[in-house]
Amino acid sequence: MIPLLEGPAGAVSVFALSYLGIILWKRQKTKLLWAGVLLAFLFGRNLMPLSELVHSINWNVMGIFAGTLVVAELFILSRVPELLADTFVNRSKSVGAALFAIAVMTSLLSAFIENVATVLIVAPIALVISRKLKINPTIFMIGIAVSSNLQGTATLIGDPPSMILAAAMKMDFNDFFFMKGADGIVRPSIFFAVQFGALASYGILWLFFRKHREKPDKVEPIQVSTWTPTWILTLMVLGLALSGLFDPEFRYGAGVISMLAAVGSVLWYRRRDPSETKALLKRYDWDTTFFLAGVFVMVGIVERSGALESLAHYLSGVVGDSPMKAFLAIVWISVALSAVIDNVPYITAMIPVALGMSSVLGIDQNLLVFGLLMGSCLGGNITPVGASANITAMGILRREGYHPGFGEFMKLGLPFTIVATAAGTAFVWWIWS
């Protein structure tokens, strides 16, 4: 056993090394994360017994993530999202209005579909319009990316950080809309805070898009290949909304429902198109799945060491007895850090810290964890490397021959983030303070 890997200092050292590797080599993030886990188990056995590895993973969240990913893939293949985009184009009076409507549609879709998948659905529409008008598509693609990140925070199935928060707080699907506070009063939850931020940030998007006053060409609406995935997605969302009735502790219900929807989707697709079923399963995002599992293990190691409890007490000492200082610190530190680092390990590590600070300050824990969720998710919109959706959008642009830098991305991403975060967290403070 290596002494440096013992206790809180050892856990934090392994976590920091893994994190540094993830920042420097994003494409190898899963391998680097599990390498850190292996290092902790081999040379720091007192950090977490091997027998606890499986139990440290939240299998309910893993089920939601895996199931939603499969259903969303078939929803994309059904071409229903493309039909929605075509409808917006045909009903818009200008190119700017059409692309603004597409960005808004992107944000709404991403409340129920993983952000990267949402970008892949919508990006071709913006590219086709840009080619026809011979204009640079960069600002449109950036708008689509940041819009997808915004609404991913609104529901339990929108993005992994929401799933992680739900697991930690025992929140079901409906709790993202209305939730009971520590005083027993039911209040509007994170969904409405996100909509408040969205309304403000859409103004930023419109300022960038409105100069394109060209009239869009009418497009022939795409033919939907099948409506079955849409019905499966709708039933899955309905099932998640009702899961709290039989699983109020958020232990297994949502994950089981999501996986049943995924299995049903695959069986239906296999019967409809057997030759493509293997290709569908090959496209499944195993890398992100194993990364999410590794995050649970790594943060479990850090939490078990007592390091997060110490950090909560330290931050509580810094902000004193001021709930507002604590709230603002959680929000804007999260925004700053999430601009350059992955928000999944960050929010997983910080939820216990926010809960610890709430306990020390004697305030409703929802105030700090909702601020944490919004700050960590929206902060990724500042830079092209802050979120997977941003990286995907930039990759699409590079394939089209465009190479926007950090500055060009931040020209839209920074004001969008500041406005959305300020409005959304103001709503959280107003409702939950």
Secondary structure, DSSP 8 states (H G I E B T S, - for coil): --GGGSHHHHHHHHHHHHHHHHHH-GGGHHHHHHHHHHHHHHH-TTTS-GGGHHHHS-HHHHHHHHHHHHHHHHHHHTTHHHHHHHHHHHT-SSHHHHHHHHHHHHHHHTTTS-HHHHHHHHHHHHHHHHHHHT---HHHHHHHHHHHHHHTTSSTTSSHHHHHHHHHHT--GGGGTEEE-TTS-EEE-HHHHHHHHHHHHHHHHHHHHTT-------------S-SHHHHHHHHHHHHHHHGGGT-TT-SSHHHHHHHHHHHHHHHHHHHH-HHHHHHHHHTS-HHHHHHHHHHHHHHHHHHHHTHHHHHHHHHHHHHTT-HHHHHHHHHHHHHHHHTTS-HHHHHHHHHHHHHHHHHHHT--HHHHHHHHHHHHHHGGGSSTTSSHHHHHHHHHHHHTT----HHHHHHHHHHHHHHHHHHHHHHHHHHH-
